[in-house]
């Protein structure tokens, strides 16, 4: 009986010892650099419960977009100047097809020589004519019986750009070039622009800045604040030539030389510049 009682007591003591070893001591709260401490007010969560960081509860302040400025008046301004084009940029060329490369090249070379002679006779200088594309490509046909492509000939393309300043005779110049090139000529289009656009861009820029300043002054007046210094300004837009496709306007090839010239009107174009500006509030 005494032996059984001794074994029972020994087992109970061993169980209590194992249970005590598995319990980790509570970590003492620490403070110092990089450690946040939060004390719970009466009625709050128990002292041992985890608490959220205050920084995570506060949304970040919005960052400035322009030069680190967090407050100010942001406006846009637009300036536009109407211009009459004084320069035409023609894109034209020839395209020849033949059984051999030599035949196609010879045909294209002769046709382009006649086209360039017509341009020079129309008042264009050598420096105003520039080759843009010269290309030789094979042409294929699908052989259904052999199940493969076969070369049937070659195509030679020669394209130039030409600057013409006499816009009142531009239609006649295009017709003369088309007649000289014959059926091989290709007129891709005409761009109308100003040869020296910088002066018009400067005028449009001045108008755009004045427009932005006027808007900023109006904002300040309507909101009852004083307009401060300019802290940021940027430009967008600029000079863009007007492109006209005259391929369908040119008269039909082979028409009598007494036919009226192709109607090509220079018209007017706009030079537009926009600015974005930010002003401080004084």
C-alpha positions as CSV (number, residue, x, y, z in Angstrom):
1,X,0.0,0.0,0.0
2,X,2.8,2.4,0.9
3,X,4.6,1.5,-2.4
4,X,1.6,2.4,-4.4
5,X,1.1,5.7,-2.6
6,X,4.8,6.6,-3.2
7,X,4.5,5.9,-7.0
8,X,1.4,8.1,-7.2
9,X,3.0,11.0,-5.5
10,X,6.2,10.7,-7.6
11,X,4.1,10.8,-10.9
12,X,2.2,13.9,-9.7
13,X,5.4,15.8,-8.9
14,X,6.9,14.8,-12.3
15,X,3.8,16.1,-14.2
16,X,3.9,19.4,-12.4
17,X,7.6,19.9,-13.2
18,X,7.0,19.2,-17.0
19,X,4.1,21.7,-17.1
20,X,6.2,24.4,-15.4
21,X,9.0,24.0,-18.0
22,X,6.7,24.5,-21.0
23,X,5.5,27.9,-19.8
24,X,7.7,30.7,-21.3
25,X,8.2,33.8,-19.1
26,X,6.4,36.9,-20.3
27,X,8.7,39.3,-22.2
28,X,9.1,42.6,-20.4
29,X,8.0,45.6,-22.4
30,X,10.9,47.5,-23.9
31,X,11.3,51.0,-25.1
32,X,14.0,52.6,-27.1
33,X,14.9,53.6,-30.6
34,X,12.6,52.0,-33.2
35,X,10.2,50.6,-30.5
36,X,6.8,52.1,-30.0
37,X,5.0,52.0,-26.7
38,X,1.3,52.5,-26.2
39,X,-0.5,52.6,-22.8
40,X,-4.1,51.6,-22.6
41,X,-6.4,54.0,-21.0
42,X,-8.9,52.8,-18.4
43,X,-11.6,50.9,-20.0
44,X,-9.4,50.0,-23.0
45,X,-8.0,46.7,-24.0
46,X,-6.1,44.6,-21.4
47,X,-2.6,45.6,-20.9
48,X,-1.2,42.5,-22.5
49,X,-3.3,42.8,-25.7
50,X,-1.5,43.9,-28.9
51,X,-2.2,47.5,-29.9
52,X,-2.1,49.1,-33.4
53,X,0.6,51.6,-34.3
54,X,-0.6,55.2,-34.4
55,X,1.3,55.8,-37.6
56,X,-0.6,53.2,-39.4
57,X,-3.9,54.9,-38.6
58,X,-2.9,58.2,-40.2
59,X,-3.1,58.4,-44.0
60,X,0.0,59.8,-45.7
61,X,-0.1,63.5,-46.8
62,X,-0.5,64.0,-50.5
63,X,2.8,64.7,-52.2
64,X,3.3,67.8,-54.4
65,X,3.3,67.4,-58.2
66,X,5.2,70.5,-59.2
67,X,8.6,71.3,-57.7
68,X,7.6,70.2,-54.1
69,X,4.9,72.8,-53.8
70,X,2.0,71.5,-51.8
71,X,-0.2,74.6,-52.2
72,X,-0.7,77.0,-55.0
73,X,-2.7,77.9,-58.1
74,X,-2.3,75.7,-61.1
75,X,-3.5,77.0,-64.5
76,X,-3.1,76.3,-68.2
77,X,-2.8,78.8,-71.0
78,X,-3.2,78.6,-74.8
79,X,-1.8,80.8,-77.5
80,X,-2.8,80.5,-81.2
81,X,-1.5,82.3,-84.3
82,X,-3.0,82.0,-87.8
83,X,-0.4,81.6,-90.5
84,X,-0.5,81.5,-94.3
85,X,1.8,78.7,-95.4
86,X,4.8,79.7,-97.6
87,X,6.4,76.3,-98.2
88,X,5.1,73.1,-99.8
89,X,6.9,69.8,-99.3
90,X,6.0,67.4,-102.1
91,X,6.5,63.6,-101.8
92,X,6.5,62.0,-105.3
93,X,8.4,59.3,-107.1
94,X,8.2,56.6,-109.7
95,X,7.5,52.9,-109.6
96,X,8.5,50.5,-112.4
97,X,7.9,46.7,-112.9
98,X,9.7,44.4,-115.3
99,X,10.8,40.8,-115.7
100,X,14.4,41.6,-114.7
101,X,16.0,43.9,-112.2
102,X,17.9,45.7,-115.0
103,X,14.8,46.4,-117.0
104,X,12.8,47.7,-114.0
105,X,15.8,49.9,-112.8
106,X,16.3,51.4,-116.3
107,X,12.6,52.3,-116.6
108,X,12.5,53.8,-113.1
109,X,15.8,55.8,-113.7
110,X,14.5,57.3,-116.9
111,X,11.1,58.2,-115.5
112,X,12.7,59.8,-112.4
113,X,15.2,61.8,-114.5
114,X,12.2,63.3,-116.4
115,X,10.4,64.1,-113.2
116,X,13.4,65.8,-111.6
117,X,14.0,67.8,-114.8
118,X,10.4,69.0,-114.7
119,X,10.8,70.0,-111.0
120,X,13.9,72.0,-111.8
121,X,12.3,73.7,-114.8
122,X,9.5,74.7,-112.4
123,X,12.1,76.7,-110.3
124,X,13.4,74.2,-107.8
125,X,17.1,74.0,-107.0
126,X,19.1,70.9,-106.6
127,X,19.3,71.4,-102.8
128,X,15.5,71.4,-102.7
129,X,15.2,67.8,-104.0
130,X,16.2,64.9,-101.8
131,X,15.9,61.2,-102.3
132,X,14.0,59.5,-99.6
133,X,13.4,55.9,-100.7
134,X,15.1,53.7,-103.3
135,X,13.9,50.1,-103.2
136,X,14.2,47.0,-105.4
137,X,11.9,44.1,-104.5
138,X,11.0,40.9,-106.2
139,X,7.4,40.1,-107.0
140,X,5.9,36.7,-106.5
141,X,3.0,34.6,-107.6
142,X,1.7,31.4,-105.9
143,X,2.1,28.3,-108.0
144,X,-0.8,26.1,-106.9
145,X,0.6,23.0,-108.7
146,X,4.1,23.3,-107.2
147,X,2.7,24.6,-103.9
148,X,5.3,27.4,-103.8
149,X,5.9,31.0,-104.6
150,X,7.7,31.9,-107.8
151,X,9.3,35.2,-108.8
152,X,7.5,36.8,-111.7
153,X,9.5,40.0,-111.9
154,X,10.9,43.0,-110.0
155,X,9.6,46.3,-108.7
156,X,11.8,49.4,-108.4
157,X,10.6,52.4,-106.3
158,X,12.3,55.7,-106.2
159,X,10.8,58.5,-104.0
160,X,12.0,62.1,-103.5
161,X,10.8,65.0,-101.4
162,X,10.9,68.5,-103.0
163,X,10.5,71.9,-101.5
164,X,8.4,74.4,-103.5
165,X,8.1,78.0,-102.4
166,X,5.9,79.4,-105.3
167,X,2.6,78.1,-104.0
168,X,0.5,80.1,-106.5
169,X,2.0,77.8,-109.3
170,X,2.1,74.6,-107.2
171,X,-0.7,73.0,-109.2
172,X,1.1,73.5,-112.4
173,X,4.4,72.1,-111.0
174,X,2.6,69.0,-109.8
175,X,1.0,68.5,-113.3
176,X,4.3,69.0,-115.1
177,X,6.0,66.4,-112.8
178,X,3.1,63.9,-113.3
179,X,3.2,64.4,-117.1
180,X,6.9,63.9,-117.2
181,X,6.8,60.7,-115.2
182,X,3.9,59.2,-117.2
183,X,2.3,56.1,-116.0
184,X,5.2,55.4,-113.6
185,X,4.8,58.5,-111.5
186,X,3.4,58.3,-108.0
187,X,2.3,61.4,-106.1
188,X,2.1,60.6,-102.4
189,X,1.0,63.9,-101.0
190,X,1.9,67.5,-100.1
191,X,2.7,69.1,-96.8
192,X,2.0,72.8,-96.4
193,X,4.0,74.6,-93.7
194,X,5.9,77.8,-92.9
195,X,9.6,77.8,-93.8
196,X,10.5,79.7,-90.6
197,X,8.0,78.7,-87.9
198,X,10.0,80.0,-85.0
199,X,8.7,83.5,-85.2
200,X,5.1,82.3,-85.1
201,X,5.8,79.9,-82.3
202,X,7.3,82.8,-80.3
203,X,4.1,84.8,-80.8
204,X,1.9,81.8,-79.8
205,X,4.0,81.2,-76.7
206,X,3.7,84.8,-75.6
207,X,-0.1,84.6,-75.9
208,X,-0.2,81.3,-74.0
209,X,1.8,82.7,-71.1
210,X,-0.4,85.8,-70.9
211,X,-3.5,83.6,-70.9
212,X,-2.1,81.5,-68.0
213,X,-1.2,84.6,-66.0
214,X,-4.7,86.1,-66.6
215,X,-6.3,82.9,-65.4
216,X,-4.2,82.8,-62.3
217,X,-5.0,86.4,-61.4
218,X,-8.7,85.7,-61.9
219,X,-8.5,82.6,-59.5
220,X,-6.7,84.7,-56.9
221,X,-9.3,87.5,-57.2
222,X,-12.3,85.2,-57.0
223,X,-10.9,83.3,-54.0
224,X,-9.7,86.3,-52.1
225,X,-6.0,85.4,-52.0
226,X,-2.9,87.2,-53.1
227,X,-1.1,85.7,-56.2
228,X,2.5,84.8,-55.4
229,X,5.5,84.1,-57.6
230,X,5.6,81.6,-60.5
231,X,7.2,78.4,-59.3
232,X,6.7,76.1,-62.4
233,X,5.9,76.4,-66.1
234,X,6.0,73.8,-68.9
235,X,5.1,74.0,-72.6
236,X,3.2,71.5,-74.8
237,X,2.1,71.6,-78.4
238,X,3.9,73.4,-81.1
239,X,4.1,73.8,-84.9
240,X,2.5,71.1,-86.9
241,X,2.4,71.3,-90.7
242,X,-0.9,70.7,-92.5
243,X,-0.8,67.6,-94.7
244,X,-2.9,67.6,-97.8
245,X,-3.3,64.5,-100.0
246,X,-3.4,65.7,-103.6
247,X,-3.1,62.3,-105.2
248,X,-6.8,62.4,-106.2
249,X,-6.7,66.1,-106.9
250,X,-4.1,65.8,-109.6
251,X,-5.5,65.6,-113.1
252,X,-5.7,62.2,-114.8
253,X,-2.4,61.1,-116.3
254,X,-2.4,61.6,-120.1
255,X,-4.9,64.5,-120.0
256,X,-4.4,67.2,-122.6
257,X,-1.7,69.8,-121.7
258,X,-4.3,72.5,-122.2
259,X,-6.4,71.2,-119.2
260,X,-6.5,73.6,-116.2
261,X,-3.9,73.0,-113.5
262,X,-4.7,70.8,-110.5
263,X,-6.4,72.9,-107.8
264,X,-4.2,73.2,-104.8
265,X,-5.0,75.8,-102.2
266,X,-2.6,76.8,-99.5
267,X,-5.3,78.3,-97.2
268,X,-4.4,79.0,-93.6
269,X,-3.1,77.1,-90.6
270,X,-2.9,77.5,-86.9
271,X,0.3,77.5,-84.7
272,X,-0.9,76.5,-81.3
273,X,1.1,76.3,-78.0
274,X,-0.1,75.4,-74.5
275,X,1.6,76.0,-71.2
276,X,1.0,74.7,-67.6
277,X,1.9,77.0,-64.8
278,X,1.9,76.9,-61.0
279,X,1.9,80.0,-58.8
280,X,2.4,80.4,-55.1
281,X,-0.2,81.9,-52.8
282,X,1.4,84.9,-51.2
